[in-house]
Amino acid sequence: MKKEEIVQATAAVAGNVATSVAPFESSVEAPPQDLESLFRAHHEQIFRAAYRITGSATDAEDVLQTIFLRLVRREAPLDPAPNPASYFHRAAVNAALDLLRSRTRDASVPLDVVEADLFTNPHHSPEAQHAGQELKRRVQHIVAQLSPRAAEIFALR
């Protein structure tokens, strides 16, 4: 899909969502034309800012859509008039960071699960199991020498 097609599709979605949500939310004051003009004026800036943070075009597009969906669902009227470029840049950064945070939370695995698999997996050779147990003992010894706060931070990471 070409960049122009993506822009047109996202603008159409922004306009359609605004018109389909507006009857259900009486407090939405931004007409679809305003959202569409804001989108057309700032979509490249938002996309670039999100792409720099996420490193993925797909994620940057998700951030772009998230920002405009938040605008549609907003209860208070939007007034980015003083500096809309700054508003949208900050919104893109915040939404991209939210996306990355949610992915790292979802991708985390408890250490106990990994530990049990590493040290009891029958597919590991006895040498690999011994080396893993030795590494575990060393890490525990080093963590025990840390201050309680540093050890807690290490355990939480």
C-alpha positions as CSV (number, residue, x, y, z in Angstrom):
1,M,0.0,0.0,0.0
2,K,1.4,3.4,-1.0
3,K,1.8,6.2,1.5
4,E,-1.0,8.3,-0.2
5,E,-3.4,5.3,0.1
6,I,-2.5,5.0,3.8
7,V,-3.1,8.7,4.4
8,Q,-6.4,8.6,2.5
9,A,-7.6,5.4,4.3
10,T,-6.7,6.8,7.7
11,A,-8.3,10.1,7.0
12,A,-11.5,8.3,5.9
13,V,-11.4,6.2,9.1
14,A,-11.0,9.4,11.1
15,G,-13.9,11.0,9.4
16,N,-16.1,7.9,9.6
17,V,-15.3,7.3,13.2
18,A,-16.1,10.9,14.1
19,T,-19.5,10.7,12.3
20,S,-20.4,7.3,13.7
21,V,-19.4,8.2,17.3
22,A,-20.8,11.7,17.4
23,P,-24.5,10.7,17.8
24,F,-23.6,8.6,20.9
25,E,-21.4,11.2,22.5
26,S,-23.2,14.5,22.6
27,S,-20.2,16.3,24.2
28,V,-18.0,15.8,21.1
29,E,-17.7,19.3,19.6
30,A,-15.1,18.8,16.8
31,P,-16.8,18.3,13.5
32,P,-15.4,15.6,11.2
33,Q,-14.1,18.3,8.8
34,D,-11.9,19.7,11.6
35,L,-10.5,16.3,12.5
36,E,-9.8,15.6,8.9
37,S,-8.1,18.9,8.4
38,L,-6.0,18.4,11.5
39,F,-5.2,14.9,10.3
40,R,-4.1,16.1,6.9
41,A,-2.0,18.9,8.4
42,H,-0.2,16.8,11.0
43,H,-0.3,13.1,10.1
44,E,3.3,13.1,8.7
45,Q,4.7,14.8,11.8
46,I,2.9,12.4,14.1
47,F,3.9,9.4,12.0
48,R,7.6,10.5,12.0
49,A,7.7,11.1,15.8
50,A,6.0,7.7,16.5
51,Y,8.3,5.9,14.1
52,R,11.4,7.3,15.7
53,I,10.3,5.9,19.1
54,T,8.8,2.6,18.0
55,G,11.0,1.8,15.0
56,S,8.1,0.2,13.2
57,A,5.9,1.7,10.5
58,T,3.0,-0.5,11.6
59,D,3.3,0.7,15.2
60,A,3.6,4.3,14.1
61,E,0.4,3.9,12.1
62,D,-1.3,2.5,15.2
63,V,-0.1,5.5,17.2
64,L,-1.5,7.8,14.6
65,Q,-4.9,6.1,14.7
66,T,-4.8,6.1,18.5
67,I,-4.2,9.8,18.7
68,F,-7.2,10.6,16.4
69,L,-9.5,8.1,18.1
70,R,-8.6,9.8,21.4
71,L,-9.6,13.1,19.8
72,V,-12.9,11.7,18.7
73,R,-13.7,10.3,22.1
74,R,-12.6,13.4,23.9
75,E,-15.3,14.9,26.2
76,A,-13.8,18.4,26.4
77,P,-13.4,20.4,23.1
78,L,-9.9,20.3,21.6
79,D,-8.1,23.6,21.3
80,P,-4.5,23.0,20.0
81,A,-4.7,26.5,18.6
82,P,-1.6,27.9,20.4
83,N,0.7,25.4,18.9
84,P,-0.9,22.3,17.3
85,A,2.5,21.0,16.1
86,S,3.7,20.8,19.7
87,Y,0.4,19.2,20.9
88,F,0.5,16.5,18.3
89,H,4.2,15.8,18.7
90,R,3.7,15.4,22.5
91,A,0.7,13.2,21.9
92,A,2.7,11.0,19.4
93,V,5.5,10.6,21.9
94,N,3.2,9.7,24.7
95,A,1.1,7.3,22.7
96,A,4.2,5.6,21.3
97,L,5.7,5.2,24.8
98,D,2.4,3.8,26.0
99,L,2.5,1.3,23.2
100,L,6.0,0.2,24.0
101,R,5.2,0.0,27.8
102,S,2.2,-2.2,27.1
103,R,4.2,-4.6,24.9
104,T,7.0,-5.0,27.5
105,R,4.4,-5.7,30.2
106,D,2.8,-8.3,28.0
107,A,6.1,-9.9,27.0
108,S,7.5,-10.3,30.6
109,V,7.8,-13.8,31.9
110,P,8.2,-14.7,35.6
111,L,11.8,-15.8,36.4
112,D,10.5,-18.9,38.1
113,V,9.0,-20.2,34.9
114,V,12.2,-19.6,32.9
115,E,14.3,-21.0,35.7
116,A,12.3,-24.2,36.0
117,D,12.6,-24.8,32.2
118,L,16.3,-24.0,32.0
119,F,17.4,-26.2,34.8
120,T,15.1,-29.2,34.4
121,N,14.7,-29.4,30.7
122,P,15.8,-32.9,29.6
123,H,16.9,-31.6,26.3
124,H,19.9,-29.9,27.9
125,S,23.1,-31.8,28.2
126,P,24.4,-32.5,31.7
127,E,27.2,-30.0,31.0
128,A,24.7,-27.3,30.1
129,Q,22.6,-28.0,33.2
130,H,25.7,-27.8,35.4
131,A,26.8,-24.5,33.8
132,G,23.3,-23.1,34.3
133,Q,23.2,-24.1,37.9
134,E,26.7,-22.6,38.4
135,L,25.5,-19.4,36.8
136,K,22.4,-19.3,39.0
137,R,24.5,-19.7,42.1
138,R,26.9,-16.9,41.0
139,V,24.0,-14.5,40.3
140,Q,22.4,-15.3,43.6
141,H,25.7,-14.7,45.4
142,I,26.2,-11.3,43.7
143,V,22.6,-10.2,44.2
144,A,23.0,-11.1,47.9
145,Q,25.9,-8.6,48.1
146,L,23.8,-5.7,46.8
147,S,21.9,-3.3,49.0
148,P,18.3,-4.3,49.6
149,R,17.0,-1.6,47.4
150,A,19.4,-2.5,44.5
151,A,18.6,-6.2,44.9
152,E,14.9,-5.4,44.7
153,I,15.3,-3.3,41.6
154,F,17.4,-6.1,40.0
155,A,14.7,-8.6,40.9
156,L,12.0,-6.5,39.4
157,R,13.8,-6.0,36.1
